[in-house]
Amino acid sequence: MGISGNISTMSLAEVFQWLQTGQKTGNLHIQGDDVTKDIYFQSGSISSASSSDPRELISHFMMHTRNLSEQQLLDALESQKR
């Protein structure tokens, strides 16, 4: 059974807690004015997430947290092309 609604009726933290407590599996799709986000759940735990905002790509997050250098990213992208 799917649900939909306006997030103003329930905080995002409450939605996450409800999904975790109910051990729900599925996709939480959040659509804003300019950005769309998807959070995937497996038995109540987050299994992956995506965003239409390119600034939120995992590579940018890793560079921001200093777990990946720009050169390492460029090397990985070049390796991927080959």
C-alpha positions, 0 to 999 in steps of 0.5 A: 500500500502506498501513501502520499501527502504533504510533508507539513503534516508530519516531520521528516524525522517522524516519517523516518521513525515510522518507516523504521519502526514498521520495518518498511521496504520501499522508496520515499520520494521527496519532491521540492521546487527544484530538487527531487530526492529518493530514499530507499528502505529495506526492512526499515533501514536506509539502503540507498539515496539519490538526489537530482541536485548534482552537488549532492553526488557521493563524490562531492560529499566524499570530497567535502568530507576529505575522504576523496581528493579531486585527483582521486575522483578524476583518476576514478572517472578516467578509469571508469571511461576505459 
